[in-house]
Amino acid sequence: MRKYTSLVRHEGNRELFMFVELSILGLLQGWPVHMHVEGLRGTGKTTILRAAQAILPPITRVKGCIYNCHPLRPHCPLHAGLNPVELANLGTETVPRPFLEISHSAKMGTVVGTLDLKRLTDSSEPEARILPGTLPKAHRGIVFVDEINRIADTSPELTDVLLDVMGTKPGRVQIEESGLPPVTLPLEVSVWAASNPDEDPGPLSDIRRQLSDRFDFVIQMGRPQQMKDILNILRRGHEAKEEQDLDNVIRSRLAAATTEGRGQLEFPPEHLSALAQLYLSHHLESLRSVEALK
């Protein structure tokens, strides 16, 4: 995989780089920012989004928790009811921030969760327990959905799940399995999606407008237009050590730019007025993008 800092920035993709880093900052503040990038095939949409995995600051979680429970705010079925002493006894660990993907051929069980057959058939101590899918395991991280227009076209069930995840901040996911009570979990995850609106089945906004509207930002990806940018892309060889070091620098800067918790930055009243005027002047349908800008 190419290093994030080795990718050439040009007028066609510069906006995407900006929103990638903005979305990461929002996630670190506990306010996930969902974005959808549209563009022709071969413009580098997925390359940039996947490379951004290298600049994600790590998370500290309850030790061994596959749901990535925050040590101070446990939410999963295993740890939500524990008191501070019990949590302290479990300990903590620092792990890479989740970056997981959902393909257009994904199934409900792998995305949401299913019955843990291994635990159920354990001859020594059988137990009915839920095995979390991609979304619950991505808590506090990123979920990348490539070809999201195809998912919206062929899988209405998965589309409904994404609507729940993106409908509120934090979102929610419900895991259901026959014979077990449903498990509803809060979900703090940023959804990054990519699609080519010029290919079948067409633009996401034409297929499932409700899902399209859930994104805080839609970014249009373009091709490089300058000779120097094309030459820079062609000259890029294998990743050098210094490029990896630069990825580490960006990751450290993102972590340092984030204060503990959210809502500690004062938003000047005149800026709020400007956002309100923007909403009114351009007859925006939803307040979601205005809230995301704040």
C-alpha positions in Angstrom: 0.0 0.0 0.0 1.3 3.5 -0.9 2.2 5.8 2.0 -0.2 8.6 2.5 2.5 11.2 2.3 3.9 9.7 -0.9 0.6 10.4 -2.8 0.8 13.4 -5.2 -1.6 16.2 -4.4 -3.1 18.2 -7.3 -6.2 20.3 -8.0 -8.3 17.2 -8.6 -7.7 15.5 -5.2 -6.6 18.3 -2.9 -10.1 18.7 -1.4 -10.2 15.0 -0.5 -6.9 15.1 1.4 -8.3 18.1 3.4 -11.6 16.2 4.3 -9.7 13.0 5.2 -7.8 14.9 7.9 -10.9 16.9 9.0 -12.8 13.6 9.4 -10.0 12.1 11.5 -10.0 15.2 13.7 -13.7 14.9 14.2 -13.5 11.3 15.1 -10.8 12.0 17.7 -13.1 14.6 19.2 -15.9 12.1 19.4 -17.9 13.6 16.5 -17.7 11.3 13.5 -17.7 13.0 10.1 -19.1 10.9 7.2 -17.9 11.6 3.7 -18.6 10.3 0.2 -16.2 10.8 -2.6 -17.4 10.6 -6.2 -15.2 10.4 -9.3 -14.3 8.5 -12.4 -12.5 5.2 -12.2 -8.7 5.4 -11.8 -8.6 8.9 -10.2 -7.2 7.5 -6.9 -10.3 7.7 -4.6 -9.8 4.4 -2.9 -6.0 4.7 -2.9 -6.1 7.9 -0.9 -8.8 6.6 1.6 -6.9 3.4 2.2 -3.6 5.1 2.6 -5.1 7.3 5.3 -5.1 4.3 7.6 -1.4 5.0 8.2 -2.1 8.4 9.8 -4.8 7.2 12.2 -3.7 7.8 15.8 -4.1 4.6 17.9 -6.8 4.0 20.6 -6.6 2.9 24.2 -9.2 0.3 25.0 -10.2 -2.2 27.7 -7.7 -5.0 27.3 -8.8 -7.6 24.9 -12.2 -5.9 24.0 -13.1 -6.7 20.4 -15.7 -3.9 20.6 -13.0 -1.4 21.4 -14.5 -0.2 24.7 -13.2 3.1 25.9 -11.8 2.4 29.4 -13.8 5.3 30.9 -17.0 4.7 28.8 -17.4 1.0 28.2 -20.4 0.2 26.0 -20.3 -3.5 25.0 -22.3 -6.3 26.5 -19.2 -7.7 28.3 -18.0 -4.5 30.0 -20.8 -1.9 30.2 -22.0 -3.1 33.6 -18.6 -3.3 35.3 -17.7 -0.8 38.0 -14.4 1.2 37.9 -12.5 -1.3 40.1 -13.5 -4.2 37.9 -12.5 -2.3 34.8 -9.2 -1.4 36.4 -8.5 -5.0 37.1 -9.0 -5.9 33.4 -6.3 -3.3 32.4 -6.0 -1.4 29.1 -4.0 -1.7 25.9 -3.1 0.6 23.0 -4.0 -0.8 19.6 -4.2 0.6 16.0 -7.4 2.6 15.4 -9.8 0.4 13.4 -10.0 0.8 9.6 -12.3 -1.8 8.2 -14.1 -2.2 4.9 -17.5 -3.3 3.7 -17.7 -4.6 0.1 -20.7 -4.5 -2.1 -21.0 -8.3 -1.7 -20.9 -8.2 2.1 -23.6 -10.1 4.0 -25.6 -9.0 7.0 -24.0 -11.4 9.4 -20.4 -10.3 8.6 -21.4 -6.6 8.7 -23.6 -6.5 11.8 -22.8 -9.8 13.7 -24.0 -13.3 14.1 -24.1 -16.2 16.6 -20.7 -17.4 17.8 -20.9 -21.0 16.8 -17.5 -21.8 18.3 -18.7 -20.8 21.7 -22.0 -22.5 21.2 -20.4 -25.8 20.3 -17.7 -25.7 23.0 -18.1 -29.1 24.7 -16.6 -28.0 28.0 -18.6 -24.8 28.4 -21.2 -24.1 25.7 -22.5 -20.5 25.6 -24.8 -18.6 23.3 -22.9 -15.4 22.5 -22.9 -12.8 19.7 -19.9 -12.6 17.4 -19.7 -8.9 16.4 -19.4 -8.0 12.7 -17.5 -5.3 10.9 -19.5 -2.3 12.3 -19.3 -3.2 16.0 -15.6 -3.9 15.7 -15.0 -0.6 13.9 -16.1 1.4 17.0 -13.9 4.6 17.4 -12.5 4.0 13.9 -13.2 4.2 10.2 -15.5 2.1 8.0 -14.7 2.3 4.3 -17.5 1.4 1.9 -16.3 1.1 -1.7 -18.9 1.2 -4.5 -21.6 2.3 -2.1 -24.0 2.9 -4.9 -24.0 -0.8 -5.7 -24.7 -1.6 -2.1 -27.7 0.8 -2.1 -28.9 -0.8 -5.3 -28.6 -4.5 -4.4 -28.8 -4.7 -0.6 -31.6 -2.6 1.0 -31.0 -4.4 4.4 -27.4 -3.2 4.6 -28.5 0.2 3.4 -30.9 0.4 6.4 -28.1 -0.6 8.7 -25.9 2.2 7.4 -28.8 4.6 7.9 -28.9 3.7 11.6 -25.1 4.1 11.9 -25.1 7.5 10.2 -28.4 8.9 11.4 -27.2 10.2 14.8 -23.9 11.0 16.4 -23.1 8.6 17.9 -24.9 6.1 15.7 -26.3 2.7 16.6 -26.2 -0.8 15.4 -28.5 -3.6 16.4 -27.4 -7.2 16.4 -30.2 -9.8 16.1 -30.0 -13.6 16.2 -32.8 -16.1 16.5 -33.2 -17.3 20.1 -31.2 -14.4 21.6 -32.4 -10.9 22.7 -31.4 -8.2 20.3 -28.2 -6.3 21.3 -28.2 -2.5 20.5 -24.8 -0.8 20.7 -23.9 2.9 20.4 -21.4 3.2 17.5 -18.8 6.0 17.2 -17.5 5.4 13.6 -16.8 7.6 10.6 -18.2 6.2 7.3 -16.0 6.9 4.3 -17.5 5.9 1.0 -16.5 6.0 -2.7 -18.4 5.6 -5.9 -18.3 6.2 -9.6 -21.6 8.0 -10.5 -21.0 7.5 -14.3 -21.1 3.7 -14.0 -24.1 1.4 -13.3 -26.2 1.6 -11.2 -25.6 5.4 -11.3 -25.3 8.1 -8.7 -26.1 7.2 -5.1 -28.4 10.2 -4.8 -30.6 8.7 -7.6 -30.6 5.2 -6.0 -31.2 5.9 -2.3 -31.5 9.6 -1.6 -31.9 9.0 2.1 -28.5 7.4 2.3 -26.9 10.0 0.2 -28.2 12.7 2.5 -26.6 11.0 5.5 -23.1 12.1 4.5 -21.8 15.3 6.0 -19.8 16.0 2.9 -19.7 14.9 -0.7 -16.4 15.4 -2.5 -15.9 15.4 -6.2 -12.7 13.8 -7.3 -11.0 15.0 -10.5 -8.0 14.0 -12.6 -4.7 16.0 -12.5 -4.6 18.7 -15.1 -1.0 19.9 -14.9 1.9 18.2 -16.6 4.1 18.6 -13.5 1.6 16.7 -11.4 1.4 13.8 -13.9 5.2 13.6 -14.1 5.4 13.6 -10.3 2.9 10.7 -10.2 4.9 8.7 -12.8 8.2 9.3 -11.0 6.9 7.9 -7.7 8.6 4.6 -7.1 8.5 2.3 -4.1 7.9 3.9 -0.7 11.0 5.3 0.9 11.7 5.3 4.6 11.3 9.0 4.9 7.8 8.8 3.5 6.9 6.4 6.4 8.4 8.9 8.8 6.2 11.6 7.4 3.1 9.5 7.9 4.1 9.2 11.5 4.6 13.0 11.7 1.0 13.6 10.4 -0.4 11.0 12.8 1.3 12.7 15.7 0.1 16.1 14.7 -3.5 14.9 14.4 -3.4 13.4 17.9 -1.8 16.6 19.3 -4.4 18.8 17.7 -7.1 17.1 19.6 -8.2 18.0 23.1 -9.6 15.3 25.5 -13.3 15.1 24.9 -15.4 17.4 22.7 -17.1 20.7 23.0 -14.2 22.4 24.7 -13.5 24.8 21.8 -15.5 28.0 21.8 -17.4 28.7 18.6 -17.7 32.5 18.2 -21.3 33.8 17.8 -20.5 35.5 14.6 -19.4 32.2 13.1 -22.6 30.6 14.1 -24.5 33.4 12.5 -22.5 32.9 9.3 -23.4 29.2 9.2 -27.1 30.0 9.8 -27.0 32.5 7.0 -25.4 30.0 4.7 -28.2 27.5 5.5 -30.9 30.1 4.7 -29.2 31.8 1.7 -28.6 28.5 -0.2 -31.9 26.9 0.8 -30.2 23.8 2.1 -32.4 20.8 2.7 -30.7 19.5 5.8 -28.9 20.9 8.8 -26.4 18.0 8.8 -23.7 19.6 6.7 -23.9 22.9 8.7 -23.6 21.0 11.9 -20.6 19.1 10.5 -18.9 22.4 9.5 -19.3 23.6 13.1 
